[in-house]
């Protein structure tokens, strides 16, 4: 039997409804200091798997704390939040599935983000139009599910695609030259799948997966079907639809970026640095 302990976010949308916690050693920390104290206790008791019952933001905070502690237990992600992209890729589809005997191990590199407040580790980052989508979702769409929130918010963003859509942003990949310009949408991830079959990335090789769409987006409606499947048509790249792989990405945005559901601002020099973080192991059915 694996020694499993649970970090639970009682404030998340699904848990706030009074769902009964699993019968495991459990902590419900409030803030980063309590989280690190709880994880240190789990470590001292020989925990092999840390289960996380919460959304992407809770998972991000747990992964960040574990990296800072230099402790890498296996993780079991339970979809307990408003956004559960990480659980969809490497987590459990059902709460009770955590008790199943047969599990598989999957490995993912983390996405490291160096920002004004320090360093955070997550798995999905969005900027430019994605930030607008996030703001719209938080302002108007709080009661929708995670998938419906993101899809509906992005639809609202796409509806505003003309005119001055986009954000001025410099992007530098690895040791290349900075790419200046306005961006309609920028995404970066270390996940292997998203939601609803969406996968707007293409190309081969190791590194962070990036999507970079210039602003204003040209022939956007015509591009959407190919974009959603990650299968670009020949005209798309010359029209500003690009996907890259990189180990390090330097951004100079004009506003925050969104990492796993939370905004993070550039440092005083206006810079954000994305890079590959350590590898972690996840268990799932």
N, C-alpha and C positions, 0 to 999 in steps of 0.2 A: 504494500500500500504506500502510495506517495504521501508525504507529509505536506498537506495543503493548508494555507492560511489565506484569509480573505480581507482585502481592502474594499470597503463599501462606501459609496457616496450617498448618504441619505437624502441629499438635496436634489439629486437628479430626478428628472421627470418621472421615470418609471418606478424608482424606489420610493419617491414621495407618496405614491399611492398606497403605501402600506404593505407592499409585497413582503412576505415572510423571508427573513434572511436564511441562508443555507446553514446547516449544522456544522460549522467549521469555526476554528479560532478566528475571531473577527475583530477588526478595528474600523471605526468610523471617524477618521481624523478630520479636524477642522484646521486647515492651514498646513503649510509646508513643514513647520517644526513638529507638529503632532504626527504628520505622515512619516517623517524620518525616525521619530521615536518608535512608532509602531513597527516599521520595517526592521529597525535594529532589534526589537524584541523577537520578531519572527526569525531573524537570522540566528539569534542566540539559542533558540529552541530547535534549530536544525530543520527549518522549513525548506522544502525542496521546490515547491510550486507556490507562487503568489498569485492568487486569483484576484481579479479586479472587476468589481461590479459597479459600472458607471459608464459614462460616455467617453468620447475621444479625449476630452480635456483631463479627465481623471487618469486615463491611461498615460497621457503625456507626463503628468506630474509624477506618477509612480516610476515611469522609465527614467525620468530625469534624476529622481532621488536615488534610484538603484545605481545609475552610472556614477553619480557623485560618491556613493558609498563603495564603489568598486566591488559590487556584489551582483552576480548574474544568475539568479534562480530562473527556472522556467516560469513562464507566465501563462495564465488561463484567463482570457478576456470574455466577460459576460456583457451582453448588450444592454446596459442600464441607463443610457443617456439620451439626449436629444439627437446627437450625431454619433453614429456607431460604425464609421468606415473601417476602423481597425478591426473591430469584432467581425465584420463581414468578411474580411480577408483571412484573419488568423485566429478567430475566436469561436465561441460556441453559439449556435443559433438558438438554443433554449437554455433556460436557467438550470433545469434539472439534469441537463446533459453532462454537467460537471461530474456527476457521480458515475458515469459510464466507465466500464473497465478498459475498453479498447480505445486508445487515443493514438494519434499520430503527432509527430514532432515536426514543426516547420520553423525555418530560420529566416529572419529578416534583419537587414542592416537598418539602423536608426538614422533618421535625418537630424543632423546637428544644426542648430541655429544659434549663431552668436549675435546678440542684439543689445540694445541699450541697457537692459536689466541684467545681463549676464549670458548664460548659455542654457538652452533648453533642448530636449531631445523628443522628437515626435516622428510622424510618418507621413503627414500630408500637409502641404503648404500651398496657399493661394494668395495672389496679389492682383492689383489693378481691378478688373471687373469682378473677380471673386470677392474682393473686399467689399465692393458695393453690394454684391449678392448677400454677403454675410450681414451687412448693416440692414438691408431690407428685411431679411429673415428675422433678425432680432427685433426690428421695429414693428413688423406687421404679421409675422407668421409663426408666432411662438407656439401655437396649439397644433401645428402640423407635425407629422412624424418626421424623422430625420431625412428619409429619402424625399418625401413630398416637400419639405422645407427647402432643401437644396435645389431640387428641380424647379420648383415654383419661383424661387428667388432668382435663379439663373435665367428663367424665362423673362422675368421682369427686367433683368439686366440687358438681355438681348434686345428687348423692345426699345431700349434707349441707346442702341448701337450707333446711331448716326451722329452727326454734328461733332461735338467735342468729346465724344466717348473716349475713354482711355486715361492713362496716367503716364507722365514722362518718367522714364526709368532707364538707368544704365545697367546693362547685364554683362558680366565678364565670366566666361567659362574657363576653368583651369588657368592656363597661362596665356590665353588668347587676348586679343585686343578688346577693349570695352565696346559693346554694341549699344549705341545711343538710339533714342527714339521714344515714341509713344507706344504703350502696350495696352491692348484691350483686355488681355487675359494672360496670366502667367501661373502655371501650376508646377509643383515639384513633389515627387513622392518616392518612397522606397517600398510601397505596397505592390503586390502582384495583381490585385483586382480592386475594383471600386464597388459600384452598386448598379443594379438594373442593367447589367451588361455593358455599362459605359467604360471605355478605355481609350482616352484621347491621346495616347502616346504611341510612337512607333520608332523603329530603329533597333539596332542590336548593340550589345556590349555592356560592360559593367558600369556602375555609377548611378547617380541620381537620375531619375526619369523626369524630363522637363517638357512642358508645352509652352510655347511662346507665340502669341497671336498679336500681330501689329494692329495699331489703331489708326484710323477707323477700320474695322474688319471688312474686307472686300468679299462680295458675293457670299455673305455669311449664311443665308438660308440654303444655298446650294452646297456649301461646305459641311453643314451640320451632319448629314448622314455618314459621310466618310470620316469626319472628325470623331464622332461618337464611337466608331469601331476601330479607330487607329489605323485606318487604311486610306491614306491621302491620295487624291487624284493628282495627275501630273501638274496641273496649273496651281495647286494650292501653295507650294513652297514659294514660288515667285510672287504670290499674292500675300505673303506675310504669315503663312501658317507653318510653323517649324517645330520640330521635336528634337531634343538633344539628349545625350548622355554625358554626364560630367561628374568628376569627383569633388570639385569645389566650384561654387557659384557665388560671385560677388555682386550684390544688388545695391543700387543707389536709388531707392524709390522716393516718391514725394509724400508717402504716407505709410501707415503700418502695413504689415503683412499678417495673414491669418494662419497660425499653426495649430492644427487640430482644434479648431473652434475658438481660439483666443487671439486677440491682436497683440503684435509685438512691434515696437518702434525701432528705427535705426539708431545707431550710436551717435554721439555728438558730431562725428564727421559725415553723417548721413549714410553710413554703410551698414549693411547686413551681410553676414557670411553664412552660406549654406555649405555643408560638407557631409560626407558619409561618417556616421557614428559607428559605434561598436555593433556587433551582431548579438541578437538575443534569440532565445528559443521559446517557441509558443506551443502549447498543446491544444489540440482540438480533436473532435470526434472523427 
